[in-house]
Amino acid sequence: MADKKLMVDTSLLIDYFRKTDKNNARLVTHFKNYGQLYISSITEFEVLNGAKQSHFDFGMACYQDLMFLILIATLHDKPLQ
C-alpha cells in the first residue's frame, strides 16, 4: 500500500463534500487503499471555481484540511510513477 499512488478526479471530491457521513465516501476508501492521493491543478481549479459562496462559508475548512492530505500535481510535474 505505501507505494501505491492514485490521481483522483473532481467527481470524487464532490462526492466527499456532499456526503453527510464522510466515512461512506469513495475518497475515504481510496485513502485506505493507497499510500498517496493526488489531484491535478485542473481539478483544484474546478472545485474552487465551482463552489458557491455558501460552500466556502461552510466547507472551506474541510477543503483545506483535505488538501493537507492530497498533493496537487501541476501541469509541469513529471508523471506519477
N, C-alpha and C positions, 0 to 999 in steps of 0.2 A: 504493500500500500504506500509506503513512504515515498517511493519514486514515481508513483503514478500522478500524471497531471491531466487536467481537464479544462478546456475553454468552454465556458457556459455562455448562453445567449440571453438576450433581453427577456424572452418568454419565461425563463426560469426565475429571474429576479422579480418579474411582475407576479408570478405565481406565489413566490415567497412573501412579497409585500401584501398581497390580497388575503392570504391565509390568516384566519383568526388563531388557529393552533399551528404555530410555525414548525413544530416537530413533524407535521404531516406534509410539509413542502418537499418537493423533489430536490431542492437545493440542499437541504439538510442531509438527505440520503447521500448526495454526491460528496458532501464534506466528510461523511463517514467512510466512503469508499475510495477517496483519492487523497493523496498527500498534499496537493496544492490545486486550488481553483484559480482560474484566470477569467477576466473579461477583456474584450477589446476596447480600445478607446472609443470606438464607434458605439458599442453597447453602453458605455458610460454616458456618452452624449445622448443617446436615445432615452435612457432612463431619466436623466436630468432635464432634458428638453421636453419630455412628455409629461412630466409631473406638474400637477396643478399647485397653486399656492397652498391649498388646504393639505395637500400631500406633504409639502415642505414643513408646514407648521406641525403636523402630527408625526411624520415619519422620517424626517431628516436625521434625527439622532440614530434611528435604527439603520438607515442607509450608511451613515458614517461609521457606525460600529461594524457593519458588514464589510465595508471597504478596508478595514484593518486586516481582514481575513482573506480577502480576494485581491490578487495582484492585477494591475491593469497593464495589458500588453499594448504598446503603441504600434503604429504602422511601421516604425523604424526598427523594432526589435527583431532579433533573429527568431526563426520558427521554433516553437516548443519542441523539445526533444524528449 
